[in-house]
């Protein structure tokens, strides 16, 4: 499957590689069809690549607020 970025570039979605989100999965997105360079994620809830990840691995869709909890969690950050 292909996705288009805001600036019109084509990216390639791997529907087999997923990360669990609160409203739906996030799918891994690559810059090329051979999956050699990872580019980001596609939100499975609203089908957008408009999302962001912080340093702790928390992933959030900027359109529908689908989130993936951080990879590492430290109570000191709360």
C-alpha positions in Angstrom: 0.0 0.0 0.0 1.1 3.5 -0.7 0.6 6.7 1.3 1.2 10.3 0.3 2.9 12.9 2.5 1.8 16.5 2.9 4.5 17.5 0.4 3.2 15.0 -2.2 5.9 12.3 -1.8 5.0 8.7 -2.0 5.7 6.4 0.9 5.2 2.7 1.2 3.2 1.1 4.0 3.9 -2.3 5.4 0.6 -3.6 6.8 2.4 -6.6 8.3 4.5 -4.6 10.7 2.3 -2.9 13.3 2.6 -1.1 16.6 -0.4 -1.2 19.0 -2.2 2.1 19.4 -5.1 3.1 21.6 -7.7 3.5 18.7 -6.0 1.3 16.1 -2.6 0.1 15.0 0.2 2.1 13.6 1.8 0.6 10.4 5.5 1.0 9.6 6.1 3.3 6.6 9.2 3.2 4.3 10.7 5.6 1.8 11.1 2.9 -0.8 9.0 -0.1 -2.0 11.8 -2.5 -0.9 11.5 -1.5 2.8 15.2 -0.6 3.0 14.7 2.8 4.9 12.1 3.3 7.6 10.4 6.7 7.3 7.7 6.7 10.0 4.2 5.4 10.7 0.7 5.4 9.3 -2.2 5.7 11.8 -4.6 2.8 11.2 -7.5 4.6 12.7 -7.6 7.6 10.4 -5.1 6.6 7.6 -2.7 9.5 8.0 1.1 9.8 8.3 0.6 13.0 10.3 2.0 11.8 13.6 5.0 12.3 16.0 7.2 10.3 18.3 9.0 11.6 21.3 12.3 10.5 22.8 10.6 7.9 25.0 8.9 6.1 22.1 5.4 7.6 22.6 3.7 7.9 19.3 0.7 10.2 18.8 -1.4 10.8 15.7 -1.9 14.5 15.3 -5.4 14.1 13.7 -7.3 11.6 15.8 -5.1 11.4 19.0 -4.4 7.6 18.5 -1.5 7.0 20.9 1.1 4.3 21.6 2.5 4.3 25.1 6.2 5.0 25.6 8.7 2.1 25.2 10.2 3.1 28.5 8.4 4.6 31.4 9.7 6.4 34.4 7.5 7.7 37.2 9.8 10.7 37.6 8.5 12.0 34.3 4.9 12.3 35.6 
